[in-house]
Structures are given as structure tokens and as C-alpha cells.
Amino acid sequence: MAWNPEQYTLFSDHRLRPAMDLLSQVPLNSPSVIYDLGCGTGNVTALLSQHWNEAIITGIDSSKEMLAKARKDHPSIEWKLDDISQFSPTSKGNLLFSNAALHWLDDHETLFPTLLKQLRAGGVLAVQMPNNFSAPSHQNLYDLALSPEWVDRLGPLVRPAPVHNIDWYFDLLSPLVEKINIWETTYFQILKGKDAVLEWTRGTALRPFLAALDETESKLFESQYAEMLMESYPVGQDDATLYPFSRLFIVVQTPEE
Ligand SMILES: C[S@@+](CC[C@H](N)C(=O)[O-])C[C@H]1O[C@@H](n2cnc3c(N)ncnc32)[C@H](O)[C@@H]1O
């Protein structure tokens, strides 16, 4: 299932804002080794690199397409094709940063403690994940995939919500770390243009479903989904659509030795 870097970066302002909010809460002055997990096209990695220009920064991603754009746009940064679930660097990090990526991985009960082990003493894991799986943009998609017309093909692709609630992460992580800072924010995003929410999900949640269909089926599925979205997110004045989007943030620091 390929990612489409151009589609993903269509809303780069809205997608960058939570990364900057996350960055503002990292309690480190000069981390020397930083990994950006699920770096995608590298826009956020470049921000980290500007913020800490002395650090050794590596962007990690499992998508060749996203990494190709990252390499082209930011040739001075190091990029590595790798699966986050297998992440085990030879040089442990002072900072593991992950913006909008860990919700693509299952089993957070194993994943988060494993990531903490890849940190040096006093290191920080900083994570932002969408937490909008019950929003109409996603529920419409799942309802359609589970409808009689599509369930045989697309039903198996509907995942249980991968992100847990804040209390769950607090209970999991607080015994393992020295400091914990977790919060949730809903961004009331104003998207411009026709089928704006569809354009948004085309870059993310819709991708696995379209990848399982041929071109004709994809067009049909998309048009049915677009109709549902139009009802859920009516277009307002000046072609503007209000698309509320909740995101969960976790910043934890391991004990100093
Ligand atoms: C929504 S994009 C976010 C990209 C970037 N962090 C940003 O904020 O612009 C999610 C990225 O996570 C990557 N990803 C998903 N699952 C992954 C995995 N298991 N290992 C490595 N990367 C993964 C995808 O390839 C994609 O580039």
C-alpha cells in the first residue's frame, strides 16, 4: 500500500501545526541524537533539524515513496527505510519524536515500552497521534466499507481504533518514566474547496481502502463516501468546510541515571 507524498502534503499547514505544538513541549535543550519515527516527507524532521542544528537527526519511515520526497527536499538529513515496530538503533536516542505515525501501528501496549528502551537516560519520547476515529470522516468510511456492497472486499480493512484514551497511556507509561505530560486538543480546521474532507482522507485514512480496489471500484466507492461526507460536513460560506480534528499528545522523559 503506497503513500502519495503530494496528496499528503496538500494540507501541510494543518498537519504541521500539531507537530509544532508537540515540539514546543519537549523538555530538552540540546539533544544530540534524534530520531523522527514515521517521518514521511520529512517536513517535520526538517523543523527538528532547524531547532537543534547541532544534533544528529535521522528520519525513519517504511514508505519508499515518502522517503524519496524527503531525500529530494532535504538532502542534508539522514533518512532510513525501517519499520518502527523493529526500531532498534545502534546509537540510542535523546529524543524519539513521532508526529501522526504511531496510530498506523497496532499493539501500543508493547510498542510504547519498547520505544522507551531505545532512549538514553533522561531521554524523551514525544508523540502526537490523531484521535478522531469516531469522527464522521472515519465512521462514514468504516460504515461504507462494512455495508453489504463492500463488506467482502473492505470489511477486513476496518481496524479497531488503534489509539487508546489518555488514561490508558497514563497508566501504561507513568510507572516507566520520570515525567509525563499528556493532553488532547481538537483543532477546528477550516478547509477550503470542493470535497475538502475527502481530499484530506485521500492522503491518509482512505488510502488502504482504495488500494484494495481496482480503478472503477475505487471511483464508485469514493463517490459514495463523498456523498456521506457532504452530509456530515456541509460546505459553508466561501467554500469553507469546518473539519474538527482531535489529536492526542504524549511527552514522557525517562529517569536520569
Ligand atoms: C501521516 S504520515 C506522517 C508523516 C510525518 N511524521 C509528518 O508529520 O508529516 C505517517 C507516516 O508514517 C509512516 N509509517 C506508518 N507505519 C509505519 C511503520 N510501521 N514503520 C515506519 N513508518 C511507518 C508512513 O509511511 C507515513 O509516512
The ligand as an SDF file (V2000), in Angstrom:
LIG
                    3D

 27 29  0  0  0  0  0  0  0  0999 V2000
    0.6110   10.6030    8.2870 C   0  0  0  0  0  0  0  0  0  0  0  0
    2.2660   10.3560    7.8360 S   0  0  0  0  0  0  0  0  0  0  0  0
    3.1290   11.4580    8.9460 C   0  0  0  0  0  0  0  0  0  0  0  0
    4.4480   11.8870    8.4010 C   0  0  0  0  0  0  0  0  0  0  0  0
    5.2430   12.8900    9.2380 C   0  0  0  0  0  0  0  0  0  0  0  0
    5.5430   12.4030   10.5530 N   0  0  0  0  0  0  0  0  0  0  0  0
    4.5280   14.2160    9.3120 C   0  0  0  0  0  0  0  0  0  0  0  0
    4.1180   14.6020   10.4080 O   0  0  0  0  0  0  0  0  0  0  0  0
    4.3880   14.8790    8.2730 O   0  0  0  0  0  0  0  0  0  0  0  0
    2.5590    8.7660    8.5660 C   0  0  0  0  0  0  0  0  0  0  0  0
    3.8790    8.1550    8.1530 C   0  0  0  0  0  0  0  0  0  0  0  0
    4.0970    7.0120    8.9890 O   0  0  0  0  0  0  0  0  0  0  0  0
    4.7330    6.0360    8.2050 C   0  0  0  0  0  0  0  0  0  0  0  0
    4.5280    4.7230    8.8230 N   0  0  0  0  0  0  0  0  0  0  0  0
    3.3610    4.0780    9.0480 C   0  0  0  0  0  0  0  0  0  0  0  0
    3.5940    2.8840    9.6360 N   0  0  0  0  0  0  0  0  0  0  0  0
    4.9340    2.7800    9.7740 C   0  0  0  0  0  0  0  0  0  0  0  0
    5.7990    1.7890   10.3050 C   0  0  0  0  0  0  0  0  0  0  0  0
    5.3130    0.6510   10.8230 N   0  0  0  0  0  0  0  0  0  0  0  0
    7.1230    2.0000   10.2890 N   0  0  0  0  0  0  0  0  0  0  0  0
    7.6410    3.1550    9.7670 C   0  0  0  0  0  0  0  0  0  0  0  0
    6.8700    4.1400    9.2530 N   0  0  0  0  0  0  0  0  0  0  0  0
    5.5340    3.9540    9.2560 C   0  0  0  0  0  0  0  0  0  0  0  0
    4.0680    6.1480    6.8440 C   0  0  0  0  0  0  0  0  0  0  0  0
    4.8370    5.5580    5.8310 O   0  0  0  0  0  0  0  0  0  0  0  0
    3.9010    7.6570    6.7130 C   0  0  0  0  0  0  0  0  0  0  0  0
    4.9690    8.2370    6.0330 O   0  0  0  0  0  0  0  0  0  0  0  0
  1  2  1  0
  2  3  1  0
  2 10  1  0
  3  4  1  0
  4  5  1  0
  5  6  1  0
  5  7  1  0
  7  8  2  0
  7  9  1  0
 10 11  1  0
 11 12  1  0
 11 26  1  0
 12 13  1  0
 13 14  1  0
 13 24  1  0
 14 15  1  0
 14 23  1  0
 15 16  2  0
 16 17  1  0
 17 18  1  0
 17 23  2  0
 18 19  1  0
 18 20  2  0
 20 21  1  0
 21 22  2  0
 22 23  1  0
 24 25  1  0
 24 26  1  0
 26 27  1  0
M  CHG  2   2   1   9  -1
M  END
$$$$
